[in-house]
Amino acid sequence: MSKKVTIYDIAKKLNITAASVSRALNNNPRISESTRKLVLETAAKMNYKPNKVALALRNGKSNSVGVIVPRVNRNFFSNLIRGLEEELYPFGYQVIICQTYDEGKREIDNINALLDAHVGGIFLSISSNTANLDHLKRVINSNVPLIFLDRKADMQGVGSVTINDHEAGYISTQHLIDQGCRRIAHLGGDQRIEIYKDRFEGYKQALHDNNIEFDKKYFYQFNRNNSIDGGKEAVTKLLKLSSPPDAIFSASDFVALGAIQELQKRNVRIPEDFCVSGFSNEPFTKFMELSITSIDQFPIEMGKIAAKVFLEQIKGGHKKQNKVVLDPKLHIRKSTSKL
């Protein structure tokens, strides 16, 4: 493997000081135009590549940004990252991707690693086990822009891009009520996470506005992995009730899929006898023979907007902390098309 060319190699080649080479490469006005041109031509011929880590250490920041999500193997998060990259790449930013697997310690480790790498900004979808926010305060104190994506904590001075989860829960439940359903169960996520709490509150508000009393036996909290098995377990328990539900609003498409599989296994007709609505508009929801009604969170758009929020913060000296809330859209499909 060939040795990496350094500014010292260029300096030796031209018989000038390394400091002069450095100034020329950084367009320092103290260097003459002729010397600058000679250094740049020599650097190109010698295939010189600047040390980005060293530049970051010297300047206090780099042209990299970090994005921390629970999992990249979910369509929502992968498309969110895609939106970020598409918007930031033309501005010379590279995206470093980290996963927490919904573990608070991993989130802290990721934050510390990104700060140590002198990233220019951090995008975070907070983990379900994050309680202490000291590591996030460290980001703010380091003067590094922090922007929440989808999942957020209640913090001043931090930008965020989310959807209106309360409205999403409301319109999903209202749609089921419009289909004639009255015993609507909600399969919800960890209520410590704001998005799941808001979806639950929207569900309850829709029930209230239609004079349907909320019954806690129709609420089932699935595990943090939002798994298909979680939906199967929920249906197994719900159907044992003396007055089982006639519909499910799930805060996860994967849990909704598990619920549908268990209902079909038990020969329950969907949507004639039982309606199921999901959340996130995963690709499989529209391609199944029994397509699933679901809320669209617009992840690519969310990523693009988050990138723009970041760029505005950089331009404004970090003074602008925009909080953008997108409107959800309900895609109505076969799993709820009763009427």
C-alpha positions as CSV (number, residue, x, y, z in Angstrom):
1,M,0.0,0.0,0.0
2,S,1.4,3.4,-1.0
3,K,2.3,5.9,1.7
4,K,-0.2,8.7,2.2
5,V,1.1,12.1,0.9
6,T,1.3,14.8,3.6
7,I,1.9,18.5,3.5
8,Y,5.5,17.8,4.5
9,D,6.0,15.8,1.4
10,I,4.7,18.7,-0.7
11,A,6.9,21.1,1.2
12,K,10.0,18.9,0.6
13,K,9.2,18.7,-3.1
14,L,8.9,22.4,-3.5
15,N,11.6,23.3,-0.9
16,I,9.3,25.5,1.1
17,T,8.0,25.2,4.7
18,A,5.0,23.0,5.6
19,A,3.3,26.1,7.1
20,S,3.5,27.7,3.6
21,V,1.9,24.6,2.0
22,S,-0.9,24.6,4.7
23,R,-1.6,28.3,4.1
24,A,-1.7,27.8,0.3
25,L,-4.1,24.9,0.6
26,N,-6.4,26.9,2.8
27,N,-6.3,30.0,0.6
28,N,-4.5,32.1,3.2
29,P,-4.0,35.7,1.9
30,R,-0.5,35.7,3.2
31,I,0.5,33.4,0.4
32,S,1.1,34.8,-3.1
33,E,-1.1,33.7,-5.9
34,S,1.9,32.1,-7.8
35,T,2.9,30.0,-4.7
36,R,-0.7,29.0,-4.1
37,K,-1.1,27.8,-7.7
38,L,2.2,25.9,-7.6
39,V,1.2,24.2,-4.3
40,L,-2.2,23.2,-5.6
41,E,-0.8,21.8,-8.8
42,T,1.9,19.8,-7.0
43,A,-0.7,18.5,-4.5
44,A,-2.8,17.3,-7.3
45,K,0.1,15.6,-9.1
46,M,1.1,13.9,-5.8
47,N,-2.5,12.8,-5.2
48,Y,-2.6,14.6,-1.9
49,K,-5.8,14.1,0.2
50,P,-6.5,16.4,3.2
51,N,-6.8,14.7,6.6
52,K,-10.4,15.4,7.4
53,V,-10.0,14.3,11.0
54,A,-7.2,16.8,11.5
55,L,-9.2,19.5,9.9
56,A,-12.1,18.8,12.2
57,L,-9.9,18.9,15.2
58,R,-8.4,22.2,14.1
59,N,-11.7,23.9,13.1
60,G,-13.8,22.4,15.9
61,K,-16.3,20.8,13.4
62,S,-16.4,18.7,10.3
63,N,-18.6,18.3,7.2
64,S,-20.1,15.2,8.7
65,V,-23.4,15.0,10.6
66,G,-24.7,12.2,12.8
67,V,-28.1,10.6,12.6
68,I,-29.2,8.4,15.5
69,V,-32.3,6.2,15.0
70,P,-33.6,3.1,16.8
71,R,-33.2,0.8,13.8
72,V,-32.3,1.3,10.1
73,N,-34.1,-1.8,8.9
74,R,-37.5,-0.1,9.2
75,N,-38.8,1.6,6.1
76,F,-39.6,4.7,8.0
77,F,-36.1,5.3,9.3
78,S,-34.3,4.2,6.2
79,N,-36.4,6.7,4.1
80,L,-35.9,9.4,6.7
81,I,-32.1,9.0,6.4
82,R,-32.5,9.0,2.6
83,G,-34.3,12.4,2.8
84,L,-31.5,13.8,5.0
85,E,-28.7,12.6,2.7
86,E,-30.5,13.9,-0.5
87,E,-30.8,17.3,1.0
88,L,-27.4,17.6,2.7
89,Y,-25.1,16.0,0.1
90,P,-25.2,19.0,-2.3
91,F,-23.9,21.1,0.6
92,G,-20.9,18.8,1.1
93,Y,-22.2,16.9,4.2
94,Q,-21.7,13.2,4.8
95,V,-24.1,11.4,7.1
96,I,-22.9,9.0,9.8
97,I,-25.6,6.6,10.8
98,C,-25.9,5.2,14.3
99,Q,-28.5,2.8,15.8
100,T,-29.7,2.6,19.5
101,Y,-31.9,-0.5,19.3
102,D,-34.0,1.5,21.7
103,E,-31.3,1.3,24.4
104,G,-30.6,4.4,26.4
105,K,-26.9,3.5,26.9
106,R,-26.3,3.0,23.2
107,E,-27.9,6.5,22.6
108,I,-25.4,8.0,25.1
109,D,-22.5,6.2,23.6
110,N,-23.5,7.3,20.1
111,I,-23.8,10.9,21.2
112,N,-20.4,10.8,22.8
113,A,-18.8,9.2,19.8
114,L,-20.3,11.8,17.4
115,L,-19.2,14.7,19.6
116,D,-15.7,13.2,19.8
117,A,-15.7,13.1,16.0
118,H,-16.5,16.8,15.9
119,V,-19.7,16.4,13.7
120,G,-21.3,19.5,12.5
121,G,-24.8,18.5,13.8
122,I,-26.8,15.6,15.2
123,F,-30.2,14.3,14.2
124,L,-31.9,12.1,16.8
125,S,-34.9,9.9,17.1
126,I,-34.9,9.4,20.8
127,S,-34.8,5.9,22.3
128,S,-37.7,4.6,24.5
129,N,-35.4,4.1,27.5
130,T,-34.0,7.7,27.5
131,A,-34.9,9.3,30.8
132,N,-31.9,11.4,31.8
133,L,-31.1,14.1,29.2
134,D,-27.7,15.1,30.4
135,H,-26.0,13.7,27.2
136,L,-28.3,15.8,25.1
137,K,-27.5,18.9,27.2
138,R,-23.8,18.2,26.4
139,V,-24.7,18.5,22.7
140,I,-26.3,21.9,23.3
141,N,-23.4,23.0,25.5
142,S,-21.0,22.0,22.8
143,N,-22.7,24.4,20.4
144,V,-23.6,21.5,18.0
145,P,-27.0,21.8,16.4
146,L,-29.4,19.1,17.7
147,I,-32.6,18.2,15.8
148,F,-35.2,15.7,16.9
149,L,-36.7,13.4,14.2
150,D,-40.1,11.8,14.9
151,R,-39.4,10.9,18.5
152,K,-38.4,13.9,20.7
153,A,-37.8,15.0,24.2
154,D,-39.2,18.1,25.8
155,M,-36.2,20.4,25.6
156,Q,-35.8,24.1,25.0
157,G,-33.5,25.3,22.2
158,V,-33.8,22.1,20.1
159,G,-35.3,22.0,16.6
160,S,-37.6,19.1,15.7
161,V,-39.5,17.7,12.7
162,T,-42.5,15.5,13.6
163,I,-46.0,14.7,12.4
164,N,-49.1,15.5,14.3
165,D,-49.5,12.2,16.1
166,H,-52.5,13.3,18.0
167,E,-54.3,14.1,14.8
168,A,-53.1,10.8,13.3
169,G,-54.6,8.9,16.2
170,Y,-57.8,10.9,15.9
171,I,-58.4,10.4,12.2
172,S,-57.6,6.7,12.3
173,T,-60.1,6.2,15.1
174,Q,-62.7,8.4,13.5
175,H,-62.4,6.4,10.3
176,L,-63.1,3.2,12.1
177,I,-66.1,4.8,13.8
178,D,-67.4,5.9,10.4
179,Q,-67.2,2.3,9.3
180,G,-69.7,1.4,12.1
181,C,-67.2,0.1,14.6
182,R,-67.9,0.9,18.3
183,R,-65.6,-1.4,20.4
184,I,-62.3,-0.1,19.1
185,A,-59.1,-1.4,20.7
186,H,-55.8,0.5,20.6
187,L,-52.5,-1.3,20.3
188,G,-50.1,1.3,21.5
189,G,-46.4,1.7,22.1
190,D,-44.4,2.7,25.2
191,Q,-46.4,5.6,26.7
192,R,-43.1,7.2,27.9
193,I,-42.5,8.0,24.2
194,E,-44.3,11.2,23.2
195,I,-45.4,9.9,19.8
196,Y,-47.2,6.9,21.2
197,K,-48.8,8.9,24.0
198,D,-50.1,11.4,21.5
199,R,-51.5,8.7,19.2
200,F,-53.3,7.2,22.3
201,E,-54.7,10.6,23.3
202,G,-55.9,11.2,19.7
203,Y,-57.7,7.8,19.8
204,K,-59.4,8.6,23.1
205,Q,-60.4,12.1,21.9
206,A,-62.1,10.6,18.8
207,L,-64.0,8.2,21.1
208,H,-65.1,11.0,23.3
209,D,-66.3,13.2,20.4
210,N,-68.5,10.3,19.2
211,N,-69.9,9.6,22.7
212,I,-68.0,6.3,23.0
213,E,-66.7,5.7,26.5
214,F,-63.0,4.7,26.6
215,D,-62.6,1.3,28.1
216,K,-59.1,0.5,29.4
217,K,-59.5,-3.2,28.6
218,Y,-59.3,-2.3,25.0
219,F,-55.9,-0.8,25.4
220,Y,-52.9,-3.1,24.8
221,Q,-49.3,-1.9,25.0
222,F,-47.1,-3.9,22.7
223,N,-43.4,-4.5,23.3
224,R,-40.8,-1.9,22.2
225,N,-39.8,-3.8,19.1
226,N,-43.2,-3.2,17.4
227,S,-43.2,-6.8,16.3
228,I,-45.7,-9.0,14.4
229,D,-45.8,-11.3,17.4
230,G,-47.0,-8.4,19.5
231,G,-50.0,-8.1,17.3
232,K,-50.7,-11.8,17.5
233,E,-50.5,-11.7,21.3
234,A,-52.8,-8.7,21.5
235,V,-55.5,-10.4,19.4
236,T,-55.2,-13.6,21.5
237,K,-55.9,-11.6,24.7
238,L,-58.5,-9.3,23.2
239,L,-60.7,-12.1,21.8
240,K,-60.9,-13.7,25.2
241,L,-62.8,-10.7,26.6
242,S,-66.5,-11.2,27.3
243,S,-67.2,-8.3,24.8
244,P,-64.3,-8.5,22.4
245,P,-63.5,-5.5,20.1
246,D,-64.7,-5.1,16.6
247,A,-61.8,-3.0,15.4
248,I,-58.1,-2.2,16.1
249,F,-56.2,1.0,15.7
250,S,-52.6,0.0,15.9
251,A,-49.7,2.5,16.4
252,S,-47.5,0.2,14.3
253,D,-48.0,-1.5,10.9
254,F,-46.0,-4.5,12.0
255,V,-48.3,-5.0,15.0
256,A,-51.3,-4.5,12.8
257,L,-50.0,-7.2,10.4
258,G,-49.6,-9.6,13.3
259,A,-53.1,-8.8,14.5
260,I,-54.5,-9.5,11.0
261,Q,-52.6,-12.8,10.7
262,E,-54.0,-14.0,14.1
263,L,-57.6,-12.9,13.1
264,Q,-57.3,-14.7,9.8
265,K,-56.0,-17.8,11.6
266,R,-59.2,-17.7,13.7
267,N,-61.4,-17.3,10.6
268,V,-62.5,-13.8,11.6
269,R,-63.6,-11.9,8.5
270,I,-61.8,-8.7,7.7
271,P,-63.2,-6.1,7.3
272,E,-66.8,-7.5,7.4
273,D,-66.6,-8.5,11.1
274,F,-63.4,-6.8,12.2
275,C,-61.5,-3.7,10.9
276,V,-57.7,-3.1,11.4
277,S,-55.8,0.1,10.9
278,G,-52.0,0.5,11.1
279,F,-49.5,3.3,11.3
280,S,-46.4,4.3,9.2
281,N,-47.5,3.2,5.7
282,E,-44.9,0.5,5.4
283,P,-44.5,-0.8,1.8
284,F,-46.1,-4.2,2.6
285,T,-49.4,-2.5,3.7
286,K,-50.4,-1.7,0.1
287,F,-49.1,-4.8,-1.6
288,M,-50.8,-7.4,0.5
289,E,-53.9,-9.2,-0.9
290,L,-55.7,-7.7,2.1
291,S,-54.1,-4.3,2.0
292,I,-53.9,-2.4,5.3
293,T,-55.2,1.0,6.1
294,S,-52.4,3.1,7.5
295,I,-51.1,6.6,8.4
296,D,-48.4,8.1,6.2
297,Q,-45.7,9.8,8.1
298,F,-43.9,11.1,5.0
299,P,-40.4,10.1,6.1
300,I,-38.5,11.3,3.0
301,E,-40.1,14.7,3.3
302,M,-39.4,14.7,7.1
303,G,-35.7,14.0,6.5
304,K,-35.5,16.8,3.9
305,I,-37.2,19.3,6.1
306,A,-34.9,18.3,9.1
307,A,-31.9,18.9,6.8
308,K,-33.2,22.4,5.9
309,V,-33.8,23.2,9.6
310,F,-30.2,22.3,10.3
311,L,-28.9,24.4,7.4
312,E,-31.0,27.3,8.6
313,Q,-29.5,26.9,12.1
314,I,-26.0,26.9,10.7
315,K,-26.8,30.0,8.6
316,G,-28.4,31.8,11.6
317,G,-25.7,31.0,14.1
318,H,-27.7,28.3,15.8
319,K,-30.3,30.9,16.9
320,K,-33.2,29.4,15.0
321,Q,-34.6,26.3,16.5
322,N,-37.6,25.5,14.2
323,K,-40.2,23.0,15.3
324,V,-42.0,21.7,12.3
325,V,-45.1,19.6,12.6
326,L,-46.4,17.8,9.5
327,D,-50.0,16.8,8.8
328,P,-50.6,13.0,8.7
329,K,-52.5,11.3,5.9
330,L,-54.7,8.2,6.3
331,H,-54.5,5.8,3.3
332,I,-57.8,3.8,3.4
333,R,-57.4,0.2,2.1
334,K,-59.2,-3.1,2.3
335,S,-58.6,-3.9,6.0
336,T,-61.2,-1.2,6.9
337,S,-63.3,-0.6,3.8
338,K,-66.4,-2.0,5.3
339,L,-69.0,0.4,3.8
